[in-house]
Amino acid sequence: MSTAAPPSSLGPASPDPSGQRTPDVELPALGPLGMARWAWTQLTKMNTALFLLLLLAVAARIQDPAAVQDYIDNNPVLGEWLDRVQLFDVFSSAWFSAIYILLFVSLVGCVLPRAAKHWRAWRAEPPRTPRRLERLPEHRSLALGGRDGAGAPAPDDVVADAARLLKKRGYRVAVRDAGTAAPSVAAERGMWKEVGNIVFHLALLGVLVSVAVGSLFGYKGQRVVVEGESFVNTLIGYDSFTPGPNYDADWLDPFSVRLDSFEAVFNRDTTNPRSYGAPLDFTAEVTVQDEPGAEPRQEVLKVNQPLNVNGVKSYLVGNGYAPVVRVTDGNGDVAFEGPVVTIPSDGVYTSSLVLKVPDARPDQLGLVGLLLPTAVGGEGEMPRSVDPGLANPRLILSAYHGDLGLDSGEPQNVYVLDVEPLTELNAMTNENGAITLDAANPVHELPDGKGTVEFLDVKRYVGLDVHYDPGKTGAFVSFVAAFAGLLMSLFIARRRVWVRAAEGVDADGRPCTVLEYGLLARGEDPRLAAEAERLDRLWTEQWQDAGVRDNDTTTTTTSGTATTPTPAPATATATAATAGSTGHAAGRPDGRTDSVPDARPDHE
């Protein structure tokens, strides 16, 4: 009679490789808490932090607003969708902030537990002495005593002297089993290696925080300043101003900078025609007033030599010519008089010019054209500039009249004139011809009684790029700390040394003290053998009066039992390294096990 077996709670049976059926193991569900722990573990892994750091570097792209607008205009469908996912506004986008915050949390979750674990390891004593030191990667044994009838030093004295010598070499030591037949000392050094590792990762956090502070509470702006004019650090003083999300324009320090003069030095070496006229140096002399009512001071502004006022840096990023033009309208009134900023287009400073005169009457006027610093070309020839220096300045203009569209309230580019709604007065393509102004002919009368244009002078201007970044000091300090921590983690070796001493008898029957020691590195250490040699020299110098010799056949006696060391097999080093790296017990021929200290670092 057969009885049906009860159903298994482990699930349906499945065949194993031997052909027998074994029950499948049913894995328990993680649950919400288990999933949260798993997610936290994945987030705080070092490879996750490295991936997020790489992702942040790829995402952090500086974009030109003008180029972005051109791309959207040329690709209206794709550009609109890319704009919706904030690909044109990276640093204020939600996804960039998510990467930044996840990287920060990952580093914090990785570094803080690691630092706490290393603090506990530092306060703890070095690990206990292994029973079988010959299993360590570096193992030596010396016989002390017997020289010229000298007696063998006591094992306790040998261990005490070894501890003193190791302490002088920077090891932290702990004497074990003092007063027994086989006292020993455990020593460890290189704890600063992990400190450097932790400092490096904390410095990365400092860089992230500093960059975030600079981005949130900093600003940048641009301003063009003509000779003789001043720039005041207020919101209306900028041509363009980009504050951080948390920066208030009311916090601007009201300092002022006046451009007294600007000098450009060009190459005048005629022996090399290809480099003739190339720029060599730019120097701007400015007068700075730190605040209203403060004493003015003279400063020099050069390329890569910014002006620093109360932590706000002004960089010299551009320069050019600004011809001084006077425009008289059809009613005989001066509608405009002042310098007009031009934009250089080549190495000889051929510069484009746009002038909008909305105050002209009866019609608004617009002028576009070129400034040629050193003009050449006679009647019937195309005029051009042959040198960046101001030797023969000439203005060539086209004039228009009509509604400039400035009253509509829509923003316009000051360097672009929309001529489509305007009526042409002067141009190279019409019967009136272009307006040509120079030192010989500085005034031109516009057709139809629209007024006159007069060329008065030429001044220089500079383009300033103004930056305020409150996080740059913290970022620099963090970078230095990260570099120092990296050097510490690379060049400091973490090692452990164990020394044991016991009474024994050498091959000639003379009493001696057997000094046995072994070394173990925490990680890769190609200098471990050299450290063992240095310790060997230390022991030799310490006990040379008593006699020091290699211990190959010496018999040690412990508790009345004599043992004779046997040479370690060729694979002892590999076995010790394997045992040390896994932390498992090392097997013995007699079936017993002796544990070898864990050689893994204090972190994964």
Secondary structure, DSSP 8 states (H G I E B T S, - for coil): --------TT-SEEE-TTS-EEE-------HHHHHHHHHHHHHTSHHHHHHHHHHHHHH-----HHHHHHHHHH-HHHHHHHHHTTTTSGGGSHHHHHHHHHHHHHHHHHHHHHHHHHHHHHHS------S-GGGSSEEEEEEE--GGG-----HHHHHHHHHHHHHHTT-EEEEESTTSSS-EEEEEE-HHHHHHHHHHHHHHHHHHHHHHHHHHH-EEEEEEEETT-EEESSGGG-SEEEE-TT--GGG----EEEEEEEEEEE---TT-GGGTT-EEEEEEEEEEESSTTS--EEEEEETTB-EEETTEEEEEEEEEEEEEEEEE-TTS-EEEEEE---EE-STT--EEEEEEETT-SSSEEEEEEEEETBEE--TTS--EE--SS-SB-EEEEEEEEE--SGGG-----TT----TTSEEEEBTTSTTB-EEE-SS--EEE-GGG--EEEEEEEEEEEEEEEEE-TTHHHHHHHHHHHHHHHHHHHH---EEEEEEEEEEE-TTS-EEEEEEEEEEESS--TTHHHHHHHHHHHHHHHSTTT-EEE-SS-EEEETTEEE------TTHHHHHHHHHHH--EEE-TTS-EEE----S-S--
